[in-house]
Amino acid sequence: MSKILTTESGAPVADNQNSAQAGIGGPLLIQDQQLIEKLARFNRERIPERIVHARGSGAHGYFEVTDDVTPFTRAAFLNTVGKRTDVFLRFSTVAGNLGAADAVRDPRGFALKFYTEDGNYDLVGNNTPVFFIKDPIKFPDFIHSQKRDPFTGMGEADNVWDYWSYSPESLHQITWLFGDRGIPASYRHMNGYGSHTYQWVAEDGSAYWVKYHFKTNQGIRSLDAQQAAELAGQDPDSHQRDLHQAIERGIFPSWTVYVQLMPVNEAADYRFNPFDLTKVWPHADYPLQRVGRLVLNRNPENVFAEVEQAAFSPNNFVPGIGPSPDKMLQGRLFAYADAHRYRLGVNHTQLAINAPKATEANNYGRDGYSAVNAGGRAKNYEPNSYDGPRQTDAALAAPTAVAGWTGTHSAAQHAKDDDFFQAGELFRLMSDAEQERLIANLAGSIGSVTRDDVVERVLPFFHAADADYGKRLEAAVKAIRNNDES
């Protein structure tokens, strides 16, 4: 038997097909609660979309420990082989708005929420191990250059490459983005990375710097530029459709989870700055160590409630895991949570998708818009003598030694800290066919830039990374631009 339709106050609705009028054909009546309520709510259905990572998909699942990592971290959800922790994973594109197509050349967000017994742990990464910039003060400018131009209202290659021509540190990520993995065939067929450097702390107090790797068990599959353009036009929701339908059919995507671990005392003398988001740690230096597997096995019941309102913040740590001096991570520790306070309100952590599941939140935060956990009659201050929640006096992570003067500083230089070496190494790892496609993708983009000075500034970066890389790209760009001029 169907339920009775009601207003939001619970009163039954007599007629949901006809508005109340002053006689047949007369004006509508403001006393029509159902009409006013429906229209008022409809006007308020949308909330501010994310400035970045607006276009997203998500799924529930679990993380299972497969290997003993207790010598490296005391995190409770990692302390027993076979232990499972519920998770929610949100995939996304970075630059596109909420209605953008999925099959585009863009990094993919890989944001994972672990519902642990010590509270929620959020690991906010991408499908690339590096990023375009290394200091958060550059982030708004970088994103503005990738978004719609304020005058034309369109994405402009001139803006994209003008910014990059002043940011040689972006070259490593540019090489990733315009390579074969720049357009994943689906969210299931790509890797994920924590990207940032984090800290693990063991029970005995020993500390390690750590990087996370999620290797897809479906295999890597990507689209070339032509395939992506066709798919984006035919099915803008291609990645959402693929993920949703696979899980509905019982084909549960999974990833094997690895970490790279660096003892903290090795960071200062490592040849690369281990806290530079534009750099990787070569596996020959710090091999992958398996930790577990990630499985997605349940679709959201409501996309808005669970995917759009899912809020991830890299400052949500649990005992045994903490931050590093990575400048981009430090900026995101503030910016992500602040974005959700703006989009969803200060009580967004009380929403079902964001609230702890394996424990409960106990604190003295009160009130604000849409508070659903007002704390009842309990005292709203601390310390108190009313048996309220108390601090543990146990640090979540290990302290980090610092020295020097306050001020705006460039990062300390390590032996191989130039902006070009790792981009060149990535290029040289590619097969001839992969290099050809990379050159074609880059040349097509740079070749569409209208300003000669921008092109002249950016091409030397590729020469600095690898002589063959630069030579071939410059020739391809010149061929496109000469053809356009003829």
C-alpha positions, -999 to 999 in steps of 0.1 A, spaced: 0 0 0 14 34 -10 22 60 17 1 91 20 17 122 4 23 149 31 37 184 34 70 188 51 52 193 84 36 159 79 1 170 70 -17 150 43 -19 166 8 -54 165 -7 -45 176 -43 -10 176 -58 -22 182 -94 -41 215 -91 -32 247 -73 -58 265 -52 -75 293 -70 -100 321 -63 -127 305 -85 -123 286 -118 -97 305 -139 -91 330 -110 -57 340 -95 -38 315 -73 -40 318 -35 -10 323 -13 -27 302 13 -20 271 -8 7 256 15 15 228 -9 22 251 -39 42 276 -19 63 249 -2 70 231 -34 81 262 -53 101 276 -24 120 243 -19 126 239 -56 142 273 -57 166 262 -30 175 226 -42 209 235 -55 238 244 -32 271 260 -43 290 235 -63 326 227 -55 350 252 -72 372 223 -81 362 186 -82 325 196 -89 318 168 -113 319 136 -93 307 100 -87 310 79 -56 304 44 -41 305 26 -8 328 -3 0 354 -16 24 391 -16 29 407 -49 41 442 -53 56 462 -80 38 497 -74 52 511 -66 86 521 -29 88 521 -27 126 559 -21 127 552 12 109 519 26 123 496 22 153 465 32 134 438 9 147 421 2 114 455 -12 101 464 -33 131 451 -68 121 454 -87 89 419 -95 76 404 -65 93 378 -46 73 368 -9 75 338 7 58 348 34 32 332 59 8 352 68 -23 344 99 -44 359 102 -79 359 135 -98 373 156 -125 391 188 -114 383 217 -137 348 209 -150 316 222 -134 289 200 -121 274 194 -155 306 188 -174 314 156 -194 334 128 -177 356 118 -207 379 148 -207 416 154 -203 418 163 -167 432 149 -134 408 128 -115 401 132 -78 404 101 -56 389 110 -22 386 82 3 368 83 37 376 55 61 350 50 89 374 38 115 369 30 152 390 60 160 370 84 139 369 92 102 402 92 83 401 111 50 427 105 23 423 131 -4 443 123 -35 442 121 -73 448 96 -101 483 111 -105 512 109 -80 521 146 -86 505 179 -91 511 212 -110 523 234 -81 541 230 -48 528 260 -28 491 266 -19 494 303 -24 495 296 -61 463 275 -62 436 301 -68 456 316 -97 464 282 -112 427 272 -111 416 305 -125 438 299 -155 422 266 -161 386 277 -157 364 299 -179 378 333 -189 360 362 -173 355 379 -207 349 351 -232 332 328 -207 352 299 -222 383 279 -213 412 295 -231 444 278 -242 462 312 -240 454 314 -203 463 278 -195 497 280 -212 504 316 -201 502 304 -165 522 273 -171 549 293 -190 556 310 -157 554 277 -137 581 253 -148 573 232 -117 542 221 -136 561 202 -163 560 169 -145 523 169 -141 518 183 -176 537 153 -190 514 130 -170 482 149 -181 490 149 -218 502 113 -218 481 82 -223 467 82 -187 454 118 -191 419 105 -200 410 73 -181 384 51 -199 365 49 -166 370 54 -129 375 17 -125 404 16 -149 428 41 -132 451 41 -102 447 64 -72 474 81 -52 475 99 -19 499 122 -38 510 141 -7 535 128 18 520 119 52 534 106 85 529 71 100 539 66 137 544 31 152 535 20 187 572 24 198 572 60 186 592 54 154 580 76 126 580 73 88 570 95 59 545 77 37 530 79 2 499 59 -7 493 40 -40 460 24 -51 467 1 -81 436 -8 -100 429 -46 -103 409 -39 -135 439 -29 -154 448 5 -168 425 16 -197 426 50 -213 411 69 -242 429 88 -269 418 124 -277 394 113 -305 378 85 -286 373 109 -256 357 136 -278 333 112 -293 324 96 -259 320 130 -242 295 141 -270 276 108 -270 274 102 -233 286 130 -210 279 107 -180 301 79 -193 322 74 -161 292 77 -138 273 52 -159 301 27 -160 307 28 -123 270 26 -113 262 -2 -138 292 -23 -129 284 -23 -92 247 -29 -99 257 -60 -119 278 -73 -90 311 -64 -108 328 -48 -78 359 -27 -87 389 -31 -65 424 -17 -59 455 -31 -42 468 -6 -17 505 -1 -13 527 24 5 562 38 2 578 43 36 608 66 43 623 67 78 620 103 89 658 107 94 664 101 57 643 130 45 669 157 49 695 141 27 672 125 1 681 136 -35 645 150 -40 626 171 -16 602 144 -2 576 170 6 574 185 -29 541 176 -45 556 180 -80 580 151 -73 577 113 -69 599 89 -49 613 65 -74 604 29 -65 640 19 -67 647 41 -37 616 33 -17 598 1 -30 561 -4 -28 549 -23 3 515 -39 1 490 -30 28 455 -42 17 428 -40 -8 400 -15 -15 366 -28 -28 336 -8 -39 304 -29 -36 274 -5 -31 260 24 -50 247 55 -32 210 54 -25 208 91 -32 235 109 -53 229 143 -38 229 132 -2 259 110 -5 281 122 -34 273 159 -35 273 163 2 303 141 9 329 163 25 365 152 27 393 170 46 429 159 48 430 172 83 408 143 95 435 121 109 434 92 134 460 81 159 491 68 142 487 90 111 495 126 107 506 154 83 540 162 68 557 196 60 544 193 24 533 229 18 504 219 -5 491 195 21 495 222 48 473 245 27 447 219 21 444 211 58 426 244 61 411 249 26 391 216 22 373 219 55 366 256 50 352 249 15 327 225 31 317 249 58 309 273 30 290 249 8 273 227 34 274 247 66 293 243 98 274 212 108 282 193 76 301 167 97 267 157 112 253 146 78 250 109 76 276 105 48 302 125 69 294 114 104 315 87 121 300 52 118 323 30 139 324 55 168 306 87 177 317 123 178 318 139 213 328 175 215 316 209 226 306 223 192 271 236 193 244 253 173 248 269 138 226 263 108 210 229 105 223 215 138 210 179 142 230 171 173 224 199 197 240 182 226 209 182 247 213 195 282 250 186 284 274 215 292 289 233 262 323 242 277 355 224 287 370 217 312 340 210 333 330 189 364 300 174 348 317 143 333 319 158 298 343 145 271 379 149 280 412 151 261 434 120 259 468 136 262 480 112 236 493 128 204 479 114 171 513 117 153 549 125 161 563 160 164 583 175 135 615 194 143 616 230 128 642 258 129 648 292 114 631 325 110 595 332 101 590 346 66 582 336 30 607 310 21 614 288 -9 619 251 0 653 239 9 671 226 -22 680 189 -25 704 175 -50 679 168 -77 653 194 -70 651 210 -105 617 213 -122 627 192 -153 646 160 -143 616 139 -133 595 151 -163 624 139 -185 625 106 -166 588 101 -172 592 108 -209 621 84 -212 600 56 -196 574 58 -223 575 36 -254 579 53 -288 542 51 -295 534 66 -261 559 94 -268 543 101 -302 508 104 -287 522 127 -259 538 150 -285 507 151 -306 485 159 -276 508 186 -264 513 201 -298 476 202 -304 471 222 -272 501 245 -275 495 250 -312 461 266 -304 478 293 -283 475 327 -302 504 345 -286 539 338 -298 555 349 -265 536 323 -245 548 295 -269 584 308 -268 584 308 -230 570 273 -225 589 253 -251 623 256 -235 609 237 -205 605 206 -226 641 209 -240 654 212 -204 636 179 -195 649 159 -224 665 171 -256 645 147 -278 613 157 -260 619 193 -267 630 189 -303 601 168 -313 575 189 -296 589 222 -310 588 208 -345 552 195 -340 540 229 -326 557 248 -355 540 226 -380 506 232 -366 511 270 -362 526 273 -397 497 254 -412 472 277 -393 490 308 -407 490 295 -443 
